[in-house]
Amino acid sequence: MLAAFAILLIFQCLGEGVAFLIGVPIPGPVIGMLLLFAALLAWPRLQELLEPTASELLRHLSLLFVPAGVGIVVAAASGRGQWVAIGAALVGSTLLTLGVTAFVMQALSRVGKEQGDV
């Protein structure tokens, strides 16, 4: 389990390094996950090594959100005086998401009808 956890951390560190060196606006852990995905495709045996540890981490996933929640509460003080902008961003992004979802559903429904699937 320790070796698999070390491999996961190595990929996260690689992602952080790539993000720092290239300067892309993509978080390092996301790049690390993409690198891990590529490694899993290239070496299927790696999955056998990582699967038990990944399953154990997923069992305790809710605990991993505690630091993020604490960070949000701590950072809430810096949002004072910005509630109108924050509210507008939340409402706007929610409406945009609903609109895009409805558009995609309509497009997929039309494609399904044309193919006789629906």
KAZI-V278565 format. One record per run of one state. SS is the DSSP state (hx for helix, st for strand, lp for the rest). FROM is the first residue (numbers start at 1). TO is the last residue. If there is no record, write none. Layout:
BEGIN
ss=SS from=FROM to=TO
ss=SS from=FROM to=TO
END
This chain:
BEGIN
ss=lp from=1 to=1
ss=hx from=2 to=22
ss=lp from=23 to=27
ss=hx from=28 to=42
ss=lp from=43 to=44
ss=hx from=45 to=59
ss=lp from=60 to=60
ss=hx from=61 to=64
ss=lp from=65 to=65
ss=hx from=66 to=79
ss=lp from=80 to=82
ss=hx from=83 to=115
ss=lp from=116 to=118
END
